[in-house]
Amino acid sequence: MSQVTLHSGTPIKIAILAMGGQGGGVLADWIVEMAETAGWWAQTTSVPGVAQRTGATIYYVELLPEAAAHAAGRPPVLAMMPTPGDVDLVVAAELMEAGRAMQRGLVTPDRTTLIASTHRSYAVAEKAAPGNGIADPNKVLDAGREAAKRMLCFDLQQMAERAGSMISASLFGAIAGAGVLPFARDAFEATIRHGGVGVEASLKAFALGFDAATQAPAAPARIDTSRPLPAVPANAAHPRVQALLDTVKQFPQAAQPLLVAGLRRLIDYQDVAYAEDYLRTLQGFRALDAKAGGDARDWALTQAAARYIAVAMSYDDVIRVADLKTRGSRFERVRSEVGAKSDQLVYTTEFMHPRLEEICGTLPLRLGRWLENSKTLGSFIRRRVEHGRRVKTGTLTWFVGLYCIAGLRRFRRGTLRHAIEMAHIDDWLARATRIVATDYALGVEVLACRRLIKGYSGTHDRGDRRFARLMQAADELLGQPNAAATLKSLREAALADEEGKALDAQLAQLLRAHPTPPAGGRARIDTPRVAA
Amino acid sequence: MAERSFAKEVEQLRLPAGSEFRGEGILAVTKALLQSGVGYVAGYQGSPISHLMDVLADAKEILDELGVHFEASASEATAAATLAASVMYPIRGAVTWKSTVGTNVASDALANLASGGVTGGALVIIGEDYGEGSSIMQERSHAFAMKSQMWLLDPRPNLESIVKAVEDGFELSEASSTPVMLEMRIRSCHVHGRFITRENCRPAFSLAEALENPRRDTSRIVLPPASFAHEHEKVRDRWPAAVRFIRERKLNEFFDGDDAHADLGLILQGGLYNGVIRALQLLGLADAFGNSRIPLYVMNVTYPVIDDEVLAFCKDKRAVLLLEEGQPDYIEQNLNTILRRAGVTTTLCGKDVLPMAGEYTTQVMRDGIEAFLTTHAPRALESSAAVPAQAPAAVPVTFHPRIRDLTAVVPPRPAGFCTGCPERPIFAAMKLAQADLGEHHISCDIGCHLFSILPPFNLGATTMGYGLGAASSSAFNVKSGKRSISVMGDGGFWHNGLTSGIANAAFNKNDGVIVIVDNFYSSATGGQDIPSSRADNPDRATKHPIEAAIRGAGVKWVRTIDRTYDVARLRDTLEEALTTSTDGPKVIIAQSECMLNKQRRVKPLFNKAVKAGERVVKERFGVDPDVCSGDHACIRLSGCPSLSVKDSGDPLKEDPVAHVDNTCVGCGNCGEVAEAAVLCPSFYRADIIHNPTAADRIKARVRGAVIGWLQRRRAARLARHAL
């Protein structure tokens, strides 16, 4: 009986996951060229299609020694696409693409080396969320530790940038450094040289990737996603600021860093006196917290108050914007951000759109109110003033103009806007104070809802409306089990999408569960107020 | 000017006979055309065969030397009609396009061509955009081959087989007077491989000779009674001629297996061959060189099916498995008919063990073959010792809880507008106009602008085909409080939109709004020139304004906006179009150059100017993190890849702030959007002056002195109170 002779020789299988514009094709071509030069049979395929425009795509490479083909007497038949469970090397040019490779089953514990760049290129869904939509990178690392035979993770994008090259070069270096392909470093570098474009920079990026891979730990370390809080300084130069600092140090440890951040923000925003008002309010909350048993709850109420009252007191207004835009530190930051060299000049143009509300808000209380209500003058100003303005901050006229607006800071407490903001804050803090007496956690959540209010015009109005709905919901939830958790999930829903669909859906569900709002007991407690 | 230049690669087209060619599938096809003595080539670009058009455009010199005429057709219909040159004259012609969409457009001409038949070889190279990465509806080109009776080649996906298929295709076409379709799957187009070349040939009969000695034969024209004769001719003469040629030239391939498995067999489309071999390898039944224990019948010609070959293969077999990708299962039905008519009792498996629909990936085929063997020859699966298969894990790793958890974090990454794309502001303006005037019905079209359907824009309800954006609003020509909005690209406009959309709307007095996105190129397919392109193209007539064509078609209300980044103006114009009392279609032409092409054009010039010491200004955008509110409304109105988010660096600001990275090209969209939508004033444009003049420097010094003094004054106050 005749039997077909099966020849030995199994190709090396490599999948490269990249996004359009990352040079995944270049990397695949380099591998092919290097292999062919070394006497291998190499095949690469891809499905660029619509992926050429920022979408994700896979480049697939198979390599087989020509000697094996000679022994078999015929050219190899190589696959056109990766098969789950049958890939030796997976290269991901971005962290979530490594996740995608695992989801597709391309990474297997018995044989796959996974090389991934830890940098993130956020997807539209992550960027567009009104709150924080960024996915947890550690989930990918956690999965990689289980799925890959070996996982190498480092920021190859940053290495490429440092070398003035593209990520394809640092990835190529990491592949070489990982020692997963049967080619020496020289062969890799010769391939880059042969390409002839940007050779020096590419070789530099290659070397960085190579070194990182050779020194890579057995398993990648967790990515630190925590947000550091400021350290509490030992002392301050100015006596009044030192007094503030002394007061801060009497607060529970847990709240001190946030208080420092709050004080810094408010001194920067207004002046020392304003920061003193803030700290007085916080002392009130601290007392309230102690009474409500905050000691056992890591002073959550004081912490939330420290954060959100500082944010609320430093509301965005014209004065603040003018101040931030004209600072010397900002001029420096822009220069470094755009990578300007010392012999280059940099001028910025701001895109501003003043509205009647902002003008009224900056006027003294009564005058602002009058103008706001004046139909004829109001609409006249609207017509004349409300349009986009290109403000050239680096020119003398514009700079001095903005500088003067920033100087209005000293009159801020007398403005209409300030009165509105303070009334809003008082109302909010009164609610939190009232609620915390019955339901500590719910009171903390009420403070945290302040996160919804941000921005200007439509954005601000939208946040304001949602905040109001949550405050109403807080009143209705008072006395119910899990009230705080419910409010928290409502707050998250409010930040999930622009149209507020998630929030509407959750509120509707809540209404079905509790058709009538319970009559909450209303204890009389003195609200710590922000001094006017 | 196309996006990618093949100037270097086309040199391979000159390789002398007997050399080894190494490169991409598409380039190999071009070489094969030249080796076949093709007289003319035409086509319409589209993935995956855009590069074939680009290669041909870049190979002009070589084509001229050989006397080959190349044309970038106005549409696939034009390309197909071009093959008319091979009806009367012994000239070989090839056309190419993306299938099935292009074949749809071309099918009128193809049907006429196939009816009368051809004298010179006529080859239709179709880029099959099916499966992963496809941008179109999932259909089979097979149906077109069957309905018009054209032969369909689906060669094994290696360059040698593909090149041979091109050469065989012309001969088959001539031997059977029938046009031949060559199916190039998406991965075959981009596969890197090798083959041994033959010498390029000049066409045996030239187009000029044809023009100088015109011929006509009314029996070849689709007119009664000739058209009735054609149908009989197809069955009586052309089909048998094709079958004879395919058998004699052994276009289909038989591969023997082990005697032990001689009673089994796999029948497969040539294009699936590599995947089938890998699947068999994973089952321990083949090696990496195509040696298979199970006999194979590889159909490099998938239409017509050669009855005798099928019967010969199936005769002594208990069971065969057909691997046929896509639905309906035309080949399986055909095989069943053949076997039943011949009274052959071999069991035919196919879509019963393989999925009816969807791409036949290696894994799908592995599972299908395994299911087939489990039923019909379970022992075959045991004999896998010679080549150890990768034993699959008992529970696939994808079921691991940590990997399943990834669904919550790995975001979808659909294609989107490029950095600086001039189409983005158009849809930002449309979003703003809808915020003012309410939601409208929006008909979309094919092209980059179709990305408006995806986040963050979420605009558009339908897409009916290339250039058919305006046409698909035709029914909404009734009195109503709101008008329909249609979108069309300049590519679609010249492809057929001028007549099917604009002229139709003017003729039928449609009251809707049509937005024409004019970015100077056919951008989605790789930046090829079209009649309204602004480029100086020595081989084509360009710079024909769309507005003139629209006015010629009878549209009265036309607004041309020559800078799409002016979001406020676009929004206002859209609102005017949606509310004006003027009758008839309202057409807005929104013009700005495709940023990909612009950057490729402008960047080298800029760098050269910098090097030469000239004063040049580079613009880019940025966000002041302390001013940014972290609401990301700007991103929801933009979606620019260079506009991202990052940690605020402020302990009190929890949400990430917007951030413009170094890939920014300074198009200005984010600033304009922030202004038009009244978002926060955190955006700035930075003008970086390279090689400033003496005047620049003096001015900067004066400004710096005053501004610096004021800044230090204010910083001192803050420093005094520093904590």
Interface residues (C-beta under 8 A of the other chain):
Chain A: M1 S2 Q3 V4 T5 L6 H7 S8 G9 T10 P11 M19 G20 G21 D29 V32 E36 A42 Q43 T44 T45 S46 V47 P48 G49 V50 A51 Q52 R53 T54 G55 A56 T57 L64 A68 A69 A72 G73 R74 P75 P76 V77 L78 A79 M80 M81 T83 P84 G85 D86 M96 G99 R100 M102 Q103 R104 G105 V107 T108 P109 D110 R111 S121 Y122 A123 V124 A125 E126 K127 A128 A129 P130 G131 N132 I134 A135 D136 K139 V140 D142 A143 R145 E146 A147 E161 R227 P228 L229 P230 P233 A236 A237 H238 R240 V241 L244 L245 P257 L258 V260 A261 G262 L263 R264 R265 I267 D268 D271 V272 R307 A310 V311 D316 V321 L324 K325 T326 R327 G328 S329 R330 F331 V334 E337 V338 G339 A340 D343 Q344 L345 V346 Y347 T348 T349 E350 F351 M352 H353 R355 G388 T393 G394 T395 L396 F399 V400 Y403 A406 R451 K454 G455 Y456 S457 G458 T459 G463 L495 E498
Chain B: R22 S47 P48 D129 G131 E132 G133 S134 S135 P157 N158 E160 R185 I186 R187 S188 H190 V191 H192 G193 D256 G257 D258 D259 A260 Y273 N274 G275 I277 R278 L282 A286 D287 A288 F289 G290 N291 S292 R293 T361 T362 Q363 R366 A386 V387 Q390 P392 A393 P396 V397 T398 H400 R402 I403 D405 L406 T407 A408 V409 V410 P411 P412 R413 P414 A415 G416 F417 C418 C448 F451 L454 P455 P456 A568 R620 G622 D624 D626 V627 S629 G630 D631 H632 A633 I635 R636 G639 P641 L643 S644 V645 D647 D650 P651 L652 K653 E654 D655 P656 N662 G671 E672 A674 E675 A676 A677 V678 L679 C680 P681 F683 Y684 R685 A686 D687 I688 I689 H690 P692 D696 R697 A700 V702 R703 V706 I707 G708 L710 Q711 R712 R714 A715 L718 R720 H721 A722 L723
